[in-house]
Amino acid sequence: MNRRQLLAIASGISFAKVASPQRSTGSKATPVPLAQSLADDAHRTAWYREAKFGMFIHWGPYSVASVEASWPIMRPSKQFAITEQEYRALPSRFNPVRFDPDSWVALARTAGQRYMVFTTKHHDGFCMFDSAFTTYKISNTPYKNDIVKQLSEACQRQKMPLGFYYSPPDMNHPGFRDTSKLAAENWNGEPTRDTWPTYLSYMEMQLRELLTRYGDVALIWFDGLYNQRKFDGYRMQRAILEQQPNTLINNRIGIPGDFETPEQFLPAGIPVKGNYLDFDHKDPGTKPGYLPTPEEFRLWETCMTINGTWAYNKNDRDFKTAGQLVRTLVEVASRGGNFLLNVGPGPDGTIQPEFTECLQAIGKWLDRNGESIYGTTYGPLQGLGGVRTTARGRDVFLHVFDWPGESLELPGQGLPKFRSASLLATNQPLTFDQLDSRLIIKLPAQPQDSDVTVIRLRAAY
C-alpha cells in the first residue's frame, strides 16, 4: 500500500473519477461522481468516524427488579423469574431520585467516550420520555420527570453528541400485537392484522417527538429484531431526515442505513458494502486480512456489555476487565469500526462502581494512546498475531498485544516508506530497519503498557 492509498483509506474519500448511480433532480437525472458522493457521505459521518468510542445506556423500570430489559416477558426463563404482570407493575416503583445526568456525561468523557446512545423506548414499550401518545411512560411513575429531556440538556451543556435507541417492537401497543395475549405468544408483532398501520403511525409520531423536542440527535439506533421490513424503514428514514438531515440511522429497520451493528461480537474481517452483517450472526463480512478500498468500506459499530446483561443486574458479577475492553476497542478500531460499550444504571439512577472504575481505567489508557484510536481507520496490516494496526494521515499505529522481546518483525510489502518510529505514550524514538519484504523495529525489553503498547510509524512523505 503506497502513501496515496493510505491517505485515501484514512480520509474515507476516493481519488477515483468514476460515476455513481443517477441522482434524481426534478425531471432530469444527473450522474454524480463517486468521489463527490463519498465526500458528501464522509462530511455527514465525519463526527462518527472521529469519535470511535461511545457509551450505550440501557435503563428503565426493569432495573428495579434486576432483570434484563423486556426479554423476561418475551422469552420467560429461570434466570429472570418474573411474571408479565409483575414486570408491568415495575413503573409504579421506579423513582430514580439520585439520577444526575451531568455525572453520566462526565463519566463518559472521563472514559474517553465521544458520544452516548440512550434507550428512549425498549421492546416492552415503556417510554423514558414524556410522549404525548402513550400513558406507559416516565411521567406516570413516582419520579414523574422526563429522563430524556434531562439527559439531552446535560449533553448539550457538555457538548456530547447524543443518540436515541428506539425499539420498533412494542409489547404494550395494541397495534403491534394482540395485547390480550401474553407477550411470549406474539412478541415478534402481527403485521397482518388490520391494526398494523396504526402502529406504524405511532412509531413515526414518536420519532418526530424525539427529533423535535430534544435538540440535535446524533443518531437513531433502531433494534428491529426479526423481519425488520415490516416496520417500513424508508418511511421512518424519511420522517427522521425531514426533521434532522444529519442524523445517522443504523441498519436494524429493514434498510441498510448508515452503519452496521454486530452485537456482542466482532466481524472477522473488515465489513464492506453489499455484504451486510446480521446483528446476531457472526458473518465476517469479508475474509480476514482483506483490505477494502474506501468505496467498498462499510461503517460499522459493535455494541457490547461490561458484564453479561444490558440492564442493571445486581446478581451479574461477571465483569470484563478494563484491559480486556481496551483490547476490544483496539480490535474494533483496527477494522475501521466504532465501539459502543454499555452500562446499565441502577434503579436509583447511579452507575455502579464496577462500571465506573472500569470506564475510568479505559479513559486513562486513551489519555496516553487516544491518538491511535480517534479519527483512525483500519491499518495496512491485518491478520497479524499479537499486533493490530490503525491508520490516520501519515501515521500507522501498531498496537502490540503480545510483547515479542527486544524486536518486532512485520511484513513489509505494501507499506509506505517510514521516516520515524516511536512509542506513542512517551514519544520515545525507536530504531528500525525497513526492507522491501519486512520491517524490523528494535524494542525495549519490557512493554510500556501491560495491556496494549502503541508504536507510531510516520511515513516519510
C-alpha positions as CSV (number, residue, x, y, z in Angstrom):
1,M,0.0,0.0,0.0
2,N,1.5,3.3,-1.0
3,R,1.0,6.6,0.8
4,R,-1.7,7.8,-1.7
5,Q,-3.7,4.7,-0.9
6,L,-3.1,5.0,2.8
7,L,-4.3,8.6,2.8
8,A,-7.4,7.6,0.8
9,I,-8.3,5.0,3.3
10,A,-7.6,7.3,6.3
11,S,-9.8,10.1,4.8
12,G,-12.5,7.8,3.6
13,I,-12.5,9.7,0.2
14,S,-11.6,8.1,-3.1
15,F,-9.3,9.6,-5.7
16,A,-11.1,7.6,-8.4
17,K,-13.1,9.6,-11.0
18,V,-15.9,7.2,-11.8
19,A,-19.6,7.8,-11.9
20,S,-22.1,6.7,-9.3
21,P,-25.7,5.7,-10.0
22,Q,-28.0,8.5,-11.3
23,R,-29.2,11.1,-8.7
24,S,-32.7,12.4,-9.4
25,T,-33.0,16.2,-9.7
26,G,-36.6,17.0,-10.7
27,S,-37.2,15.9,-14.3
28,K,-33.6,15.1,-15.1
29,A,-31.1,12.6,-13.6
30,T,-27.5,13.7,-13.4
31,P,-24.6,11.4,-12.8
32,V,-22.8,12.2,-9.6
33,P,-19.0,11.4,-9.5
34,L,-18.3,8.7,-6.9
35,A,-15.6,10.9,-5.4
36,Q,-18.2,13.6,-4.7
37,S,-20.7,11.1,-3.3
38,L,-18.1,9.7,-1.0
39,A,-17.1,13.2,0.1
40,D,-20.7,14.1,0.9
41,D,-21.1,10.9,3.0
42,A,-17.7,11.5,4.7
43,H,-18.8,15.0,5.7
44,R,-22.1,13.8,7.2
45,T,-20.4,11.0,9.1
46,A,-17.2,12.8,10.0
47,W,-18.0,13.2,13.7
48,Y,-18.9,9.5,13.9
49,R,-15.7,8.4,12.2
50,E,-13.7,10.6,14.6
51,A,-15.5,9.5,17.8
52,K,-14.8,5.7,17.7
53,F,-15.9,5.1,21.3
54,G,-19.4,5.6,22.8
55,M,-21.5,4.9,25.8
56,F,-24.6,2.8,25.4
57,I,-27.2,3.1,28.2
58,H,-30.0,0.6,28.9
59,W,-32.2,1.9,31.6
60,G,-35.8,1.7,32.7
61,P,-38.2,0.3,35.4
62,Y,-36.7,-3.2,34.8
63,S,-33.7,-2.0,36.8
64,V,-35.9,-2.2,39.9
65,A,-36.1,-6.0,39.6
66,S,-32.5,-6.6,38.4
67,V,-33.9,-8.2,35.2
68,E,-32.9,-7.8,31.6
69,A,-34.8,-5.2,29.6
70,S,-38.0,-6.6,28.1
71,W,-36.8,-10.2,27.4
72,P,-38.1,-11.7,30.6
73,I,-41.7,-11.3,29.3
74,M,-40.8,-12.1,25.7
75,R,-38.8,-15.2,26.5
76,P,-39.5,-16.2,30.1
77,S,-36.6,-18.0,31.8
78,K,-35.5,-19.2,35.2
79,Q,-32.7,-16.6,35.1
80,F,-35.2,-13.8,35.3
81,A,-38.2,-15.2,37.1
82,I,-40.8,-12.5,36.8
83,T,-44.3,-12.7,35.6
84,E,-45.6,-10.3,32.9
85,Q,-48.0,-8.8,35.5
86,E,-45.1,-8.2,37.9
87,Y,-43.0,-6.8,35.1
88,R,-45.7,-4.4,34.0
89,A,-46.1,-3.1,37.6
90,L,-42.5,-2.1,37.9
91,P,-43.0,1.6,36.8
92,S,-45.1,2.1,39.9
93,R,-41.9,1.5,41.9
94,F,-39.4,3.4,39.6
95,N,-38.2,6.5,41.3
96,P,-34.6,7.3,40.5
97,V,-34.1,10.2,42.8
98,R,-30.3,10.1,42.5
99,F,-30.2,10.4,38.8
100,D,-27.7,13.1,37.8
101,P,-27.4,13.4,34.0
102,D,-24.3,15.6,34.2
103,S,-22.4,13.0,36.2
104,W,-23.2,10.4,33.5
105,V,-21.9,12.7,30.7
106,A,-18.8,13.5,32.8
107,L,-18.2,9.8,33.3
108,A,-18.4,9.2,29.6
109,R,-15.9,12.0,28.9
110,T,-13.5,10.6,31.6
111,A,-13.7,7.2,29.8
112,G,-12.8,8.8,26.5
113,Q,-16.2,8.1,25.1
114,R,-17.3,10.7,22.5
115,Y,-21.0,10.0,22.1
116,M,-23.8,8.5,24.0
117,V,-26.8,6.4,23.0
118,F,-29.8,6.2,25.4
119,T,-32.7,3.8,25.4
120,T,-35.7,6.0,24.9
121,K,-38.0,3.0,24.5
122,H,-37.2,-0.7,24.7
123,H,-39.2,-3.6,23.5
124,D,-41.6,-3.5,26.5
125,G,-42.9,-0.2,25.1
126,F,-42.2,1.9,28.2
127,C,-41.1,5.4,27.2
128,M,-38.3,7.2,29.1
129,F,-39.6,10.5,27.6
130,D,-42.9,12.3,28.1
131,S,-44.5,11.1,24.9
132,A,-47.9,12.6,24.1
133,F,-49.1,9.3,22.5
134,T,-49.0,6.9,25.4
135,T,-49.6,6.7,29.2
136,Y,-46.9,4.0,29.6
137,K,-44.1,6.5,30.3
138,I,-41.7,8.0,32.8
139,S,-44.0,10.9,33.7
140,N,-46.5,8.4,35.1
141,T,-44.1,7.0,37.6
142,P,-43.3,8.3,41.1
143,Y,-40.3,10.1,39.5
144,K,-42.5,12.0,37.0
145,N,-39.7,13.9,35.3
146,D,-38.7,13.4,31.6
147,I,-35.4,11.5,31.7
148,V,-34.6,12.1,28.0
149,K,-35.1,15.8,28.4
150,Q,-32.7,16.0,31.4
151,L,-30.0,13.9,29.7
152,S,-30.3,15.8,26.4
153,E,-29.8,19.1,28.2
154,A,-26.8,17.7,30.1
155,C,-25.3,16.6,26.8
156,Q,-25.9,20.0,25.2
157,R,-24.2,21.6,28.2
158,Q,-21.1,19.4,27.9
159,K,-21.2,19.2,24.1
160,M,-21.6,15.5,24.0
161,P,-23.4,14.0,20.9
162,L,-26.4,12.1,22.0
163,G,-28.2,9.4,20.0
164,F,-31.5,7.7,20.8
165,Y,-32.1,4.0,20.9
166,Y,-35.7,3.4,19.8
167,S,-37.3,-0.1,19.7
168,P,-39.7,-0.8,16.8
169,P,-41.1,-3.9,18.6
170,D,-43.5,-2.7,21.3
171,M,-45.2,-5.2,23.7
172,N,-47.5,-2.5,25.1
173,H,-49.1,-1.2,21.9
174,P,-52.3,-3.0,20.7
175,G,-51.5,-2.1,17.1
176,F,-48.2,-4.1,17.3
177,R,-49.8,-7.2,18.7
178,D,-52.9,-8.6,20.4
179,T,-52.2,-7.4,23.9
180,S,-54.9,-9.7,25.4
181,K,-52.3,-12.4,25.0
182,L,-49.0,-12.8,26.9
183,A,-46.1,-11.1,25.1
184,A,-44.3,-14.5,25.0
185,E,-47.0,-15.7,22.5
186,N,-46.7,-12.9,19.9
187,W,-43.7,-10.7,20.8
188,N,-42.5,-10.5,17.2
189,G,-45.5,-8.5,16.2
190,E,-48.5,-9.2,13.9
191,P,-48.2,-7.1,10.8
192,T,-51.1,-8.9,9.0
193,R,-53.7,-7.5,11.5
194,D,-55.8,-4.5,10.4
195,T,-54.3,-2.5,13.3
196,W,-50.7,-2.6,12.0
197,P,-50.9,0.8,10.2
198,T,-51.9,2.4,13.4
199,Y,-48.7,1.1,15.0
200,L,-46.5,2.4,12.2
201,S,-48.1,5.9,12.6
202,Y,-47.4,5.7,16.3
203,M,-43.8,4.9,15.6
204,E,-43.5,7.8,13.2
205,M,-45.2,10.3,15.7
206,Q,-42.8,9.3,18.5
207,L,-39.8,9.6,16.3
208,R,-40.9,13.1,15.3
209,E,-41.3,13.9,19.1
210,L,-37.7,12.7,19.7
211,L,-36.4,14.7,16.8
212,T,-38.2,18.0,17.5
213,R,-38.2,18.3,21.3
214,Y,-34.7,17.3,22.5
215,G,-32.2,19.3,20.3
216,D,-29.7,17.8,17.9
217,V,-30.0,14.0,17.7
218,A,-26.7,12.4,16.6
219,L,-28.2,9.1,15.5
220,I,-31.3,6.9,15.8
221,W,-30.4,3.4,16.9
222,F,-33.2,1.0,15.9
223,D,-33.4,-2.5,17.3
224,G,-35.9,-4.2,15.0
225,L,-35.2,-7.8,15.8
226,Y,-36.6,-10.1,13.1
227,N,-38.4,-9.5,9.8
228,Q,-37.5,-5.8,10.0
229,R,-39.1,-4.9,6.7
230,K,-42.5,-4.9,8.4
231,F,-41.6,-1.5,10.0
232,D,-41.4,0.4,6.7
233,G,-37.9,1.6,7.2
234,Y,-37.9,4.0,4.3
235,R,-40.9,5.8,5.8
236,M,-39.2,6.1,9.1
237,Q,-36.0,7.2,7.5
238,R,-37.9,9.9,5.6
239,A,-39.5,11.1,8.9
240,I,-36.1,11.3,10.6
241,L,-34.3,13.1,7.8
242,E,-37.1,15.6,7.3
243,Q,-36.6,16.8,10.8
244,Q,-32.8,16.4,11.1
245,P,-30.9,15.7,7.8
246,N,-27.6,14.9,9.6
247,T,-29.0,12.3,12.0
248,L,-27.4,8.9,11.3
249,I,-29.5,5.7,11.2
250,N,-28.4,2.2,11.9
251,N,-29.3,-0.9,9.9
252,R,-31.9,-2.5,12.1
253,I,-35.2,-1.4,10.5
254,G,-35.1,-3.3,7.2
255,I,-32.9,-0.8,5.3
256,P,-29.1,-0.5,5.0
257,G,-28.9,2.7,7.0
258,D,-25.6,4.4,7.7
259,F,-23.8,1.7,9.7
260,E,-23.7,-2.0,10.6
261,T,-24.4,-3.2,14.2
262,P,-22.9,-6.5,15.1
263,E,-23.9,-7.3,18.7
264,Q,-21.5,-8.8,21.3
265,F,-19.1,-9.9,18.7
266,L,-16.5,-8.6,16.2
267,P,-16.6,-9.4,12.5
268,A,-13.6,-11.5,11.5
269,G,-12.9,-9.2,8.6
270,I,-13.5,-5.5,7.6
271,P,-17.2,-5.0,6.6
272,V,-17.9,-3.9,3.1
273,K,-20.9,-2.5,1.3
274,G,-23.3,-5.0,-0.1
275,N,-22.3,-7.8,2.2
276,Y,-24.2,-6.7,5.3
277,L,-23.8,-8.2,8.7
278,D,-26.6,-9.8,10.5
279,F,-26.7,-8.3,14.0
280,D,-26.7,-11.7,15.8
281,H,-24.9,-14.0,13.3
282,K,-21.2,-13.9,13.2
283,D,-20.8,-13.4,9.5
284,P,-17.3,-12.0,8.9
285,G,-18.4,-9.6,6.1
286,T,-15.0,-10.1,4.4
287,K,-12.2,-12.5,4.6
288,P,-9.8,-11.8,7.5
289,G,-6.8,-9.7,6.2
290,Y,-8.6,-8.3,3.2
291,L,-8.2,-4.5,2.8
292,P,-11.2,-2.9,1.2
293,T,-11.0,0.3,-0.8
294,P,-12.7,3.4,0.6
295,E,-15.5,2.8,-1.9
296,E,-16.1,-0.7,-0.5
297,F,-15.7,0.1,3.2
298,R,-18.9,0.0,5.3
299,L,-19.2,2.0,8.5
300,W,-19.9,-0.3,11.5
301,E,-20.2,-0.4,15.2
302,T,-20.2,-3.2,17.7
303,C,-22.1,-2.9,20.9
304,M,-21.1,-4.9,24.0
305,T,-21.8,-5.2,27.7
306,I,-19.3,-4.9,30.6
307,N,-20.8,-7.9,32.3
308,G,-23.3,-10.3,30.8
309,T,-26.5,-8.2,30.8
310,W,-27.6,-5.0,29.2
311,A,-29.8,-3.8,32.1
312,Y,-28.8,-3.4,35.7
313,N,-28.4,-6.8,37.4
314,K,-27.0,-6.8,40.9
315,N,-26.5,-10.6,40.6
316,D,-24.3,-10.4,37.5
317,R,-20.7,-10.2,38.7
318,D,-19.0,-11.5,35.6
319,F,-17.3,-8.3,34.7
320,K,-14.8,-7.8,31.9
321,T,-11.6,-6.2,32.9
322,A,-10.5,-2.8,31.7
323,G,-7.6,-4.5,29.9
324,Q,-9.9,-6.8,28.0
325,L,-12.1,-3.9,26.9
326,V,-9.1,-1.8,25.8
327,R,-8.0,-4.7,23.6
328,T,-11.6,-5.0,22.3
329,L,-11.5,-1.2,21.5
330,V,-8.3,-1.7,19.6
331,E,-9.6,-4.8,17.7
332,V,-12.7,-2.7,16.6
333,A,-10.6,0.3,15.6
334,S,-8.2,-1.9,13.6
335,R,-11.1,-3.0,11.4
336,G,-12.4,0.6,11.0
337,G,-15.3,0.3,13.4
338,N,-16.8,2.1,16.4
339,F,-17.2,0.5,19.9
340,L,-20.4,1.2,21.8
341,L,-19.9,0.0,25.4
342,N,-23.0,-0.4,27.5
343,V,-23.8,0.5,31.1
344,G,-27.0,-0.4,32.9
345,P,-27.6,2.2,35.7
346,G,-29.3,1.1,38.9
347,P,-32.9,1.8,40.0
348,D,-31.8,4.9,41.9
349,G,-30.1,6.4,38.9
350,T,-26.5,5.8,39.8
351,I,-23.9,3.8,37.8
352,Q,-22.4,1.0,39.9
353,P,-18.8,1.4,41.0
354,E,-17.5,-1.6,39.0
355,F,-18.6,0.0,35.8
356,T,-17.3,3.4,36.8
357,E,-13.9,2.1,37.8
358,C,-13.6,0.1,34.5
359,L,-14.5,3.1,32.4
360,Q,-12.1,5.3,34.2
361,A,-9.3,2.9,33.6
362,I,-10.1,2.7,29.9
363,G,-10.0,6.5,29.9
364,K,-6.5,6.6,31.3
365,W,-5.2,4.3,28.6
366,L,-6.9,6.6,26.0
367,D,-5.3,9.7,27.6
368,R,-1.9,8.1,26.7
369,N,-2.9,6.4,23.4
370,G,-6.0,8.0,22.1
371,E,-4.3,9.4,19.0
372,S,-4.1,5.8,17.8
373,I,-7.9,5.4,18.0
374,Y,-9.8,8.6,17.4
375,G,-10.2,9.5,13.8
376,T,-8.4,6.5,12.5
377,T,-9.4,3.6,10.3
378,Y,-8.2,0.1,9.5
379,G,-4.4,-0.1,9.1
380,P,-2.4,-1.6,6.2
381,L,-1.5,-4.8,8.0
382,Q,-4.3,-7.1,9.0
383,G,-4.5,-10.6,10.5
384,L,-1.2,-10.4,12.4
385,G,-0.7,-12.5,15.5
386,G,-0.4,-10.2,18.6
387,V,-0.4,-6.9,16.6
388,R,-3.2,-4.7,15.3
389,T,-2.9,-1.6,13.1
390,T,-4.8,1.6,12.6
391,A,-4.0,4.4,10.3
392,R,-4.6,8.2,10.0
393,G,-2.9,10.6,7.7
394,R,0.8,9.8,7.5
395,D,0.7,7.6,10.6
396,V,0.4,3.9,11.0
397,F,-0.1,2.8,14.6
398,L,1.0,-0.7,15.8
399,H,-0.9,-1.9,18.8
400,V,1.2,-4.7,20.4
401,F,-0.8,-7.2,22.5
402,D,2.0,-9.8,22.9
403,W,5.3,-8.2,23.6
404,P,7.9,-10.1,21.5
405,G,11.0,-9.1,23.4
406,E,13.6,-6.8,22.0
407,S,12.5,-6.6,18.4
408,L,9.3,-6.8,16.3
409,E,9.4,-8.1,12.8
410,L,6.5,-7.4,10.4
411,P,5.7,-8.0,6.7
412,G,7.0,-5.0,4.7
413,Q,5.2,-5.4,1.4
414,G,2.7,-2.6,0.6
415,L,3.9,-0.3,3.4
416,P,4.9,3.3,2.8
417,K,8.4,4.3,3.5
418,F,8.6,5.4,7.1
419,R,10.9,8.1,8.4
420,S,10.4,7.5,12.2
421,A,9.2,5.1,14.8
422,S,8.4,5.9,18.4
423,L,6.4,4.8,21.4
424,L,3.2,6.8,21.3
425,A,2.6,7.4,25.0
426,T,6.1,8.8,25.7
427,N,7.3,9.7,22.2
428,Q,10.5,7.7,22.9
429,P,12.2,7.1,19.5
430,L,12.8,3.6,18.3
431,T,15.3,2.4,15.7
432,F,14.1,0.3,12.8
433,D,15.2,-1.3,9.5
434,Q,12.8,-1.2,6.6
435,L,13.3,-3.6,3.7
436,D,11.1,-4.5,0.8
437,S,9.9,-7.6,2.5
438,R,10.0,-6.8,6.2
439,L,10.1,-4.1,8.8
440,I,12.1,-4.7,12.0
441,I,11.7,-2.4,15.0
442,K,14.0,-2.5,18.0
443,L,12.0,-2.5,21.2
444,P,12.6,-2.0,25.0
445,A,12.9,-5.3,26.8
446,Q,9.5,-4.7,28.6
447,P,6.2,-3.3,27.2
448,Q,5.3,0.2,28.2
449,D,1.7,-0.9,28.9
450,S,0.7,-4.3,30.3
451,D,-2.4,-4.4,28.1
452,V,-1.6,-2.7,24.8
453,T,1.6,-0.8,23.9
454,V,1.3,1.5,20.9
455,I,4.1,2.3,18.4
456,R,3.7,5.2,15.9
457,L,5.2,4.8,12.5
458,R,5.3,8.0,10.4
459,A,5.5,8.0,6.7
460,A,8.4,9.8,5.0
461,Y,6.3,11.8,2.6
